[in-house]
Amino acid sequence: MLPLLLQCQRGLGDNIFTRPLIRAAAATRDVWLDTPWPELFEDLPVFFAPAETKLRTQEKNVRRQDVNRWGTPPEQRVTLRLAYGHAALRAHGTIMRALESLLPTNGAPFVFDLPDIGPPPLSDRKIALIRPVTVRREWANPARNPIPSYVNDIAAALMETHCVVVVADLQDDEEWLLCDLPTLRNLNPLSY
């Protein structure tokens, strides 16, 4: 069976959605991933092809990788682009079913997980990552966002049981908040 080169979408969330499909594919053949987020798949038996992107945050993550992470996929391969659009969503009903129509799982369950990154560094509580509501110049479409107060309400509720970490790559004229950050106790902003 020829190896697969899977061209993943560039968004972090879309890459998380593909994990169950990639896990199922890697159980039956060699899989190469073209993704700007290789960390999401480093626990799976896959290889990484150099990812190219013009998206600011994704490009920063690609540059942050050790050059030895990337390899050259074999010339003899099957290449699939893992993507979906309005027609696929109408035809299949959900993002997962739309993606599965491209890369069938042959009955493998959709297991949503992430690689183990060890114990939380800031607290003995479980970590809850909160993505504040932002707009990016690259695709300025506020209609894609949830209502900001909903995100802030969830963050406040999670603070009772979790170590809440707010994650965004803000930059003037590139990506900005649509509302105030969730009110976090002992807010300690980190940047890189």
Backbone bond lengths (Angstrom), bond angles and torsions (degrees), N, CA, C in turn:
res aa  C-N    CA-C-N  psi(-1)  N-CA   C-N-CA  omega(-1)  CA-C   N-CA-C  phi
1 M - - - 1.453 - - 1.537 108.16 -
2 L 1.320 116.75 131.83 1.465 120.48 -179.04 1.520 110.99 -67.55
3 P 1.350 115.90 146.63 1.463 118.59 175.17 1.528 110.44 -64.25
4 L 1.324 115.28 157.28 1.464 122.12 176.31 1.509 109.86 -103.87
5 L 1.320 116.45 137.17 1.459 122.14 165.20 1.523 105.37 -109.62
6 L 1.316 116.17 112.24 1.453 121.46 -178.95 1.514 109.65 -101.10
7 Q 1.319 116.07 117.12 1.460 121.99 177.46 1.523 107.28 -89.25
8 C 1.324 115.21 102.80 1.458 120.96 -177.60 1.517 110.53 -78.92
9 Q 1.324 115.91 154.44 1.451 119.39 171.71 1.524 108.31 -64.31
10 R 1.301 117.29 169.55 1.457 120.18 -173.32 1.525 113.55 -92.35
11 G 1.306 118.31 -17.53 1.455 120.82 -178.09 1.520 112.46 -74.60
12 L 1.319 116.41 145.12 1.459 122.34 179.12 1.526 110.74 -60.73
13 G 1.337 117.21 -48.06 1.454 120.71 -179.23 1.514 112.52 -61.71
14 D 1.328 117.27 -42.06 1.467 120.37 178.73 1.521 110.97 -62.49
15 N 1.324 117.26 -35.89 1.464 120.01 177.61 1.525 110.91 -68.09
16 I 1.316 117.65 -37.75 1.462 120.27 176.82 1.531 109.85 -62.03
17 F 1.331 116.95 -41.90 1.463 120.53 178.49 1.523 112.32 -60.35
18 T 1.329 118.55 -29.11 1.467 119.89 -176.49 1.525 113.78 -83.27
19 R 1.337 118.58 -12.04 1.476 120.22 -177.43 1.527 113.54 -51.11
20 P 1.343 119.40 -48.57 1.474 117.88 -178.81 1.527 112.74 -60.86
21 L 1.312 116.67 -37.08 1.460 120.64 -179.77 1.523 110.89 -69.68
22 I 1.318 115.97 -41.91 1.465 120.33 -179.46 1.526 110.14 -67.58
23 R 1.333 117.06 -39.70 1.462 120.53 176.62 1.535 109.86 -58.26
24 A 1.326 117.11 -46.47 1.468 121.03 -179.36 1.528 110.88 -63.63
25 A 1.328 117.47 -42.98 1.469 120.58 179.98 1.525 111.06 -64.65
26 A 1.332 116.92 -41.46 1.466 120.97 -177.53 1.530 112.16 -69.08
27 A 1.314 117.61 -15.56 1.462 120.56 177.02 1.518 111.99 -75.46
28 T 1.335 117.23 -15.47 1.465 119.60 -175.45 1.521 114.47 -120.93
29 R 1.342 117.92 -12.02 1.472 119.71 -178.23 1.517 109.45 -163.17
30 D 1.344 115.54 169.90 1.463 120.36 175.00 1.525 109.05 -70.56
31 V 1.325 115.78 134.80 1.460 121.57 -179.20 1.516 108.97 -126.05
32 W 1.321 114.51 129.12 1.460 122.97 172.89 1.522 107.39 -109.47
33 L 1.328 116.56 137.19 1.458 120.93 179.77 1.516 110.61 -114.84
34 D 1.313 115.23 132.78 1.457 123.23 169.57 1.531 104.43 -103.83
35 T 1.333 116.34 95.67 1.459 122.13 -176.02 1.523 109.97 -144.85
36 P 1.334 117.78 143.65 1.458 119.21 173.95 1.533 112.32 -82.05
37 W 1.332 117.34 -0.15 1.467 122.09 -176.68 1.530 111.26 -123.27
38 P 1.341 119.92 59.30 1.469 120.70 -176.93 1.526 113.31 -62.33
39 E 1.326 118.20 -24.16 1.464 120.99 179.94 1.525 111.53 -57.83
40 L 1.330 116.65 -30.04 1.462 120.73 -178.49 1.521 112.94 -68.88
41 F 1.324 117.01 -15.42 1.464 121.13 -173.28 1.524 112.73 -124.08
42 E 1.326 118.56 5.67 1.456 119.73 -171.02 1.523 113.48 -67.51
43 D 1.337 118.04 -14.43 1.461 120.39 176.48 1.525 112.53 -90.07
44 L 1.320 117.42 -4.03 1.461 121.71 179.76 1.531 109.85 -98.28
45 P 1.330 118.45 153.22 1.471 120.95 -178.85 1.533 111.45 -78.41
46 V 1.326 116.22 72.30 1.461 122.23 -177.92 1.526 109.44 -130.17
47 F 1.325 114.65 167.08 1.457 123.00 176.27 1.523 107.43 -116.83
48 F 1.327 116.53 158.70 1.463 120.63 -176.47 1.518 111.25 -119.11
49 A 1.330 114.42 126.25 1.462 121.89 174.04 1.521 107.93 -91.86
50 P 1.329 117.88 149.84 1.466 119.32 179.30 1.530 110.87 -56.60
51 A 1.317 115.11 128.59 1.467 120.86 -179.11 1.520 109.72 -95.87
52 E 1.309 115.65 133.27 1.463 120.87 175.66 1.516 108.46 -116.50
53 T 1.323 115.48 135.25 1.453 120.89 178.52 1.513 109.66 -156.43
54 K 1.308 116.16 151.20 1.461 121.11 174.84 1.528 110.77 -102.37
55 L 1.335 117.01 0.02 1.459 120.65 178.88 1.529 109.39 -75.94
56 R 1.316 116.42 130.50 1.464 123.07 -169.51 1.526 113.61 -57.05
57 T 1.308 118.29 -55.05 1.462 121.01 -175.87 1.524 110.88 -66.96
58 Q 1.314 117.08 -42.84 1.453 121.18 179.77 1.530 110.93 -64.14
59 E 1.325 116.53 -40.98 1.466 120.36 178.33 1.525 110.97 -62.52
60 K 1.333 116.52 -40.02 1.470 120.06 177.04 1.529 110.48 -60.42
61 N 1.333 116.96 -40.08 1.460 119.25 -179.41 1.522 111.65 -69.53
62 V 1.319 117.76 -37.91 1.464 120.73 177.34 1.532 109.46 -61.99
63 R 1.329 116.96 -45.34 1.477 120.64 -179.77 1.531 111.88 -63.94
64 R 1.313 117.43 -26.92 1.463 122.24 -177.61 1.539 111.74 -74.55
65 Q 1.332 118.00 -16.20 1.467 121.95 -176.14 1.529 111.33 -74.58
66 D 1.311 115.30 149.78 1.456 121.70 170.30 1.527 107.21 -65.26
67 V 1.316 118.35 134.06 1.468 121.28 -177.49 1.527 111.70 -60.83
68 N 1.327 117.65 -23.63 1.464 120.68 179.62 1.529 112.94 -74.56
69 R 1.338 117.28 -9.39 1.461 119.74 176.92 1.533 110.61 -67.41
70 W 1.330 116.65 -31.16 1.459 121.41 -173.48 1.514 111.32 -91.59
71 G 1.330 115.83 144.10 1.455 121.77 175.77 1.523 109.71 -132.80
72 T 1.302 115.74 -176.04 1.465 121.29 179.47 1.522 108.89 -109.22
73 P 1.332 116.74 117.94 1.469 118.33 179.51 1.520 111.36 -65.51
74 P 1.323 117.13 153.01 1.471 119.97 179.19 1.532 110.94 -63.58
75 E 1.320 115.91 148.99 1.465 119.75 179.17 1.518 111.68 -66.82
76 Q 1.321 117.08 -37.86 1.465 121.55 176.70 1.526 107.45 -84.16
77 R 1.343 116.56 105.60 1.463 120.93 -175.81 1.519 109.29 -161.68
78 V 1.308 114.63 169.70 1.459 122.27 170.51 1.523 105.96 -108.50
79 T 1.326 116.58 128.16 1.465 120.96 -179.95 1.527 108.93 -108.77
80 L 1.331 115.25 128.12 1.470 121.59 177.42 1.522 109.08 -127.85
81 R 1.313 115.46 138.86 1.467 120.45 173.99 1.524 107.49 -99.36
82 L 1.329 116.70 117.78 1.461 121.95 178.82 1.519 108.78 -84.81
83 A 1.314 116.40 96.33 1.460 121.72 -178.20 1.523 108.16 -150.42
84 Y 1.308 114.76 164.72 1.463 120.54 178.63 1.521 107.65 -147.45
85 G 1.285 115.29 158.12 1.462 121.40 177.86 1.515 109.21 -140.74
86 H 1.327 115.96 -169.37 1.463 120.69 -177.46 1.533 111.74 -59.08
87 A 1.325 117.17 -43.53 1.472 120.14 -177.94 1.527 110.51 -63.15
88 A 1.325 117.42 -43.11 1.467 120.46 179.61 1.526 111.13 -65.78
89 L 1.318 116.68 -39.44 1.474 119.32 178.08 1.529 111.22 -65.58
90 R 1.331 117.28 -40.17 1.476 120.24 176.84 1.531 110.74 -64.11
91 A 1.316 115.79 -41.90 1.467 119.90 -176.30 1.526 112.72 -71.73
92 H 1.336 117.12 -34.77 1.473 119.98 -171.84 1.531 113.71 -112.75
93 G 1.323 118.08 -13.29 1.463 120.58 172.60 1.508 116.87 90.10
94 T 1.324 118.12 -35.11 1.466 120.81 -178.71 1.527 109.70 -138.97
95 I 1.315 115.69 162.23 1.469 120.56 176.36 1.524 109.71 -59.58
96 M 1.335 117.23 -45.96 1.465 120.02 -177.26 1.526 111.75 -62.00
97 R 1.316 117.09 -43.39 1.476 119.22 -179.61 1.529 110.88 -69.10
98 A 1.328 116.94 -34.44 1.466 120.14 176.42 1.524 110.21 -64.49
99 L 1.325 117.35 -43.63 1.463 120.51 178.07 1.526 111.16 -68.04
100 E 1.335 116.39 -39.60 1.459 120.04 179.84 1.530 111.49 -64.21
101 S 1.325 117.41 -27.16 1.469 119.16 177.48 1.528 110.98 -64.95
102 L 1.326 116.87 -24.75 1.470 121.63 177.61 1.519 112.16 -86.37
103 L 1.316 115.69 -35.91 1.465 121.92 -175.10 1.526 107.91 -134.88
104 P 1.336 117.59 82.05 1.465 120.07 -175.64 1.529 112.16 -58.37
105 T 1.332 115.69 142.50 1.468 121.06 -179.19 1.517 112.37 -93.95
106 N 1.337 117.53 -3.50 1.470 121.72 -179.53 1.524 111.72 52.47
107 G 1.328 115.59 42.53 1.461 120.47 176.60 1.509 115.57 86.17
108 A 1.333 118.42 -3.46 1.470 119.79 177.99 1.536 108.63 -64.66
109 P 1.320 116.51 141.76 1.469 118.49 -178.52 1.530 111.54 -71.33
110 F 1.315 114.91 154.98 1.466 120.42 173.83 1.532 107.02 -82.39
111 V 1.316 116.11 99.13 1.466 121.48 178.82 1.516 107.66 -98.90
112 F 1.325 115.60 112.07 1.464 120.41 179.42 1.516 108.51 -96.90
113 D 1.315 115.38 111.87 1.448 121.73 177.63 1.517 107.88 -152.06
114 L 1.297 116.48 -179.83 1.461 122.54 175.50 1.522 107.87 -136.41
115 P 1.328 118.20 162.10 1.462 119.38 176.94 1.526 110.56 -60.27
116 D 1.316 116.14 148.09 1.459 121.58 176.95 1.532 108.14 -72.64
117 I 1.309 116.36 121.30 1.471 120.00 178.96 1.520 111.68 -105.14
118 G 1.334 116.62 12.25 1.451 121.01 178.27 1.515 111.47 90.40
119 P 1.317 115.83 -173.75 1.463 119.56 -177.02 1.527 111.29 -70.13
120 P 1.327 116.51 152.31 1.467 119.49 177.63 1.528 110.72 -57.89
121 P 1.318 117.68 131.87 1.471 120.06 -176.65 1.526 113.46 -77.56
122 L 1.326 118.24 -19.26 1.459 120.50 -172.37 1.516 113.96 -102.81
123 S 1.324 117.56 -16.05 1.446 119.56 -169.97 1.516 109.05 -164.13
124 D 1.328 116.45 164.20 1.458 119.47 174.20 1.533 110.90 -88.54
125 R 1.328 116.69 0.52 1.462 121.72 177.91 1.526 109.91 -85.62
126 K 1.320 116.05 159.86 1.460 120.56 172.19 1.523 108.46 -63.85
127 I 1.325 115.54 150.64 1.464 121.16 -179.77 1.529 109.16 -92.57
128 A 1.316 115.88 135.58 1.470 122.03 171.69 1.524 106.89 -117.57
129 L 1.327 116.67 117.77 1.457 121.14 177.48 1.521 108.71 -88.79
130 I 1.310 116.10 128.78 1.455 122.16 178.46 1.521 108.02 -115.76
131 R 1.294 115.19 128.17 1.469 121.17 175.38 1.518 106.88 -101.28
132 P 1.354 118.09 109.11 1.462 118.91 179.46 1.532 110.40 -67.04
133 V 1.294 115.44 161.91 1.458 120.91 -177.49 1.528 108.67 -77.92
134 T 1.324 115.37 119.78 1.461 121.87 -178.14 1.527 109.85 -132.07
135 V 1.319 114.62 169.78 1.466 122.46 168.95 1.519 106.78 -127.17
136 R 1.311 115.85 139.28 1.463 121.49 176.70 1.520 109.40 -110.08
137 R 1.294 115.73 142.74 1.460 120.79 175.39 1.522 110.34 -60.04
138 E 1.342 116.91 -33.36 1.464 121.85 -176.72 1.528 112.37 -61.32
139 W 1.304 117.15 -35.27 1.465 120.98 174.53 1.517 108.02 -148.32
140 A 1.311 114.65 78.67 1.468 121.72 -177.04 1.529 109.58 -73.26
141 N 1.329 114.90 92.48 1.458 120.47 -178.41 1.533 108.87 -142.94
142 P 1.340 117.61 81.02 1.462 120.13 -178.37 1.529 113.82 -59.67
143 A 1.324 118.18 -20.46 1.466 120.82 -179.42 1.529 111.83 -64.70
144 R 1.334 118.05 -20.02 1.467 121.24 178.67 1.520 112.16 -75.22
145 N 1.322 117.02 -14.36 1.467 121.32 -172.79 1.525 112.77 -87.71
146 P 1.333 115.57 153.88 1.462 119.10 170.15 1.530 109.37 -73.44
147 I 1.308 115.37 169.18 1.470 119.87 175.24 1.532 107.11 -68.25
148 P 1.350 118.52 124.39 1.467 120.91 -174.37 1.530 114.56 -52.96
149 S 1.311 118.16 -39.30 1.472 119.18 -177.85 1.531 111.04 -64.05
150 Y 1.334 118.38 -29.01 1.465 120.41 177.67 1.532 110.50 -63.52
151 V 1.324 115.83 -44.69 1.463 120.61 179.54 1.530 109.71 -63.17
152 N 1.324 116.53 -44.69 1.466 120.14 -179.95 1.523 111.32 -64.20
153 D 1.322 118.46 -39.11 1.468 121.68 178.16 1.531 110.85 -63.62
154 I 1.326 117.13 -41.60 1.467 120.82 178.45 1.526 109.83 -64.84
155 A 1.336 116.90 -43.01 1.466 120.26 178.57 1.526 110.44 -59.03
156 A 1.321 117.02 -44.77 1.469 120.95 -179.92 1.528 110.70 -62.20
157 A 1.320 117.58 -42.19 1.466 120.69 179.98 1.535 111.09 -66.13
158 L 1.324 116.95 -39.98 1.459 120.69 -179.10 1.522 112.83 -68.04
159 M 1.320 117.70 -25.96 1.467 120.15 -178.77 1.522 112.78 -61.16
160 E 1.320 117.53 -21.28 1.461 120.55 178.85 1.521 112.23 -69.95
161 T 1.326 117.66 -27.52 1.466 120.98 -173.87 1.527 114.21 -125.68
162 H 1.327 118.05 -11.42 1.462 121.74 -173.32 1.526 111.55 -129.84
163 C 1.316 114.55 161.82 1.460 121.37 166.60 1.530 105.18 -87.61
164 V 1.328 116.82 110.25 1.458 121.48 -174.45 1.528 109.69 -90.55
165 V 1.317 115.31 127.35 1.457 122.24 178.58 1.524 107.12 -119.90
166 V 1.324 116.62 124.84 1.454 121.65 178.77 1.527 107.61 -97.35
167 V 1.350 116.19 127.79 1.462 121.46 -173.73 1.524 110.28 -123.83
168 A 1.327 115.95 122.63 1.464 122.26 173.05 1.518 107.93 -158.72
169 D 1.302 116.77 150.34 1.460 122.49 178.77 1.529 107.83 -106.86
170 L 1.328 115.53 72.16 1.460 121.16 -175.67 1.524 110.97 -75.92
171 Q 1.326 115.21 141.66 1.462 121.19 176.03 1.516 107.38 -157.76
172 D 1.316 116.19 133.26 1.465 120.42 -179.81 1.518 111.02 -50.33
173 D 1.312 116.12 133.35 1.465 124.87 178.02 1.528 114.13 63.06
174 E 1.325 118.61 7.82 1.464 122.13 177.66 1.524 111.59 -119.14
175 E 1.348 116.36 -49.27 1.452 121.88 177.32 1.514 108.10 -150.20
176 W 1.338 115.59 130.11 1.453 119.47 -175.23 1.524 109.98 -139.78
177 L 1.329 114.59 157.32 1.464 121.45 178.69 1.517 110.76 -75.02
178 L 1.328 116.32 146.51 1.456 121.37 173.98 1.528 111.26 -95.08
179 C 1.327 116.13 -5.59 1.457 120.55 179.51 1.524 107.15 -158.06
180 D 1.308 116.23 178.29 1.452 119.43 174.72 1.525 109.45 -67.44
181 L 1.321 115.31 153.75 1.461 119.40 173.80 1.515 109.85 -62.22
182 P 1.325 117.26 154.13 1.459 118.37 173.12 1.524 109.48 -55.93
183 T 1.309 117.20 143.58 1.460 121.01 178.94 1.520 108.17 -74.57
184 L 1.310 115.69 109.11 1.458 121.59 -177.96 1.519 109.46 -111.54
185 R 1.310 115.38 137.32 1.455 119.34 174.77 1.516 108.27 -70.30
186 N 1.318 116.47 142.11 1.470 121.91 176.55 1.521 111.79 51.98
187 L 1.339 116.03 44.09 1.454 120.57 -179.74 1.531 109.56 -60.03
188 N 1.300 116.71 125.80 1.441 123.26 -179.01 1.518 107.96 -130.21
189 P 1.345 118.10 83.42 1.462 119.49 -175.02 1.525 112.28 -62.30
190 L 1.298 115.43 134.82 1.471 122.06 175.07 1.509 107.89 -114.34
191 S 1.288 117.05 148.60 1.452 119.12 174.53 1.512 108.50 -142.09
192 Y 1.319 115.72 161.78 1.467 120.25 177.27 1.490 108.82 -142.61
